[in-house]
Amino acid sequence: MKNITVSVEDDIYHSARVRAAEQKTSVSALVKKFLREVVLEDSPFDKLARRETALRQLLKSRPEVFRAGDRLTRDEVHARHALR
């Protein structure tokens, strides 16, 4: 286990000590808990990767949802029939 040194303003430190006492723990334990939550929190990339995986699984399990043969024509994509 590594030790770290953190500098904070006096009022922040005092409030942290009060909060730690309310929770019957130490400031060090509060900081450790905070850092653990920050590290374990999903990054935006992780969230997108998970969503992509879920979508790919859905498309594989339900081929009727998306088929390459259902493509629109170029005119349909650009709604050109509406201009004629």
C-alpha positions as a Markdown table, in Angstrom:
| # | Residue | x | y | z |
|---|---|---|---|---|
| 1 | Met | 0.0 | 0.0 | 0.0 |
| 2 | Lys | 1.3 | 3.5 | -0.9 |
| 3 | Asn | 1.1 | 6.6 | 1.2 |
| 4 | Ile | 0.3 | 9.9 | -0.4 |
| 5 | Thr | 0.4 | 13.5 | 0.8 |
| 6 | Val | -2.4 | 15.9 | -0.1 |
| 7 | Ser | -2.5 | 19.6 | 0.6 |
| 8 | Val | -5.9 | 21.2 | 1.2 |
| 9 | Glu | -7.1 | 24.4 | 2.6 |
| 10 | Asp | -7.7 | 24.5 | 6.4 |
| 11 | Asp | -11.5 | 24.9 | 6.1 |
| 12 | Ile | -11.7 | 21.9 | 3.8 |
| 13 | Tyr | -9.6 | 19.8 | 6.2 |
| 14 | His | -11.7 | 20.9 | 9.2 |
| 15 | Ser | -14.9 | 20.0 | 7.3 |
| 16 | Ala | -13.4 | 16.6 | 6.3 |
| 17 | Arg | -12.5 | 15.8 | 9.9 |
| 18 | Val | -16.1 | 16.7 | 11.0 |
| 19 | Arg | -17.6 | 14.5 | 8.3 |
| 20 | Ala | -15.2 | 11.7 | 9.1 |
| 21 | Ala | -16.2 | 11.9 | 12.8 |
| 22 | Glu | -19.9 | 11.8 | 11.9 |
| 23 | Gln | -19.2 | 8.6 | 9.9 |
| 24 | Lys | -17.0 | 7.2 | 12.7 |
| 25 | Thr | -14.1 | 6.9 | 10.4 |
| 26 | Ser | -10.9 | 8.8 | 9.5 |
| 27 | Val | -10.1 | 11.5 | 6.9 |
| 28 | Ser | -7.7 | 9.0 | 5.4 |
| 29 | Ala | -10.5 | 6.4 | 5.0 |
| 30 | Leu | -12.7 | 9.1 | 3.4 |
| 31 | Val | -10.0 | 9.9 | 0.9 |
| 32 | Lys | -9.4 | 6.2 | 0.2 |
| 33 | Lys | -13.1 | 5.6 | -0.4 |
| 34 | Phe | -13.3 | 8.7 | -2.7 |
| 35 | Leu | -10.3 | 7.6 | -4.8 |
| 36 | Arg | -11.6 | 4.0 | -5.1 |
| 37 | Glu | -14.9 | 5.4 | -6.4 |
| 38 | Val | -13.1 | 7.6 | -8.9 |
| 39 | Val | -11.0 | 4.8 | -10.2 |
| 40 | Leu | -13.8 | 2.3 | -10.4 |
| 41 | Glu | -16.2 | 4.7 | -12.1 |
| 42 | Asp | -16.8 | 4.0 | -15.8 |
| 43 | Ser | -15.2 | 6.4 | -18.2 |
| 44 | Pro | -17.3 | 7.8 | -21.1 |
| 45 | Phe | -15.4 | 5.4 | -23.4 |
| 46 | Asp | -16.3 | 2.4 | -21.2 |
| 47 | Lys | -20.0 | 3.4 | -21.2 |
| 48 | Leu | -20.0 | 3.7 | -25.0 |
| 49 | Ala | -18.2 | 0.4 | -25.5 |
| 50 | Arg | -20.7 | -1.3 | -23.3 |
| 51 | Arg | -23.6 | 0.2 | -25.3 |
| 52 | Glu | -22.0 | -0.8 | -28.5 |
| 53 | Thr | -21.6 | -4.4 | -27.3 |
| 54 | Ala | -25.3 | -4.5 | -26.2 |
| 55 | Leu | -26.4 | -3.1 | -29.6 |
| 56 | Arg | -24.3 | -5.6 | -31.5 |
| 57 | Gln | -25.8 | -8.5 | -29.4 |
| 58 | Leu | -29.3 | -7.2 | -30.1 |
| 59 | Leu | -28.7 | -7.0 | -33.8 |
| 60 | Lys | -27.3 | -10.6 | -33.8 |
| 61 | Ser | -30.1 | -12.0 | -31.8 |
| 62 | Arg | -32.9 | -10.3 | -33.8 |
| 63 | Pro | -31.8 | -10.2 | -37.5 |
| 64 | Glu | -35.2 | -8.9 | -38.4 |
| 65 | Val | -34.3 | -5.6 | -36.8 |
| 66 | Phe | -31.7 | -4.8 | -39.4 |
| 67 | Arg | -30.9 | -6.3 | -42.7 |
| 68 | Ala | -28.6 | -5.0 | -45.4 |
| 69 | Gly | -31.3 | -5.8 | -48.0 |
| 70 | Asp | -33.5 | -3.1 | -46.4 |
| 71 | Arg | -31.4 | -0.3 | -47.6 |
| 72 | Leu | -33.0 | 2.8 | -49.1 |
| 73 | Thr | -32.3 | 4.0 | -52.6 |
| 74 | Arg | -30.3 | 7.2 | -53.0 |
| 75 | Asp | -33.4 | 9.1 | -53.9 |
| 76 | Glu | -35.2 | 7.8 | -50.8 |
| 77 | Val | -32.3 | 8.8 | -48.6 |
| 78 | His | -32.3 | 12.3 | -49.9 |
| 79 | Ala | -36.1 | 12.5 | -50.3 |
| 80 | Arg | -35.7 | 13.5 | -53.9 |
| 81 | His | -39.1 | 12.2 | -54.9 |
| 82 | Ala | -40.5 | 15.1 | -52.8 |
| 83 | Leu | -38.7 | 17.6 | -55.1 |
| 84 | Arg | -40.2 | 16.2 | -58.3 |
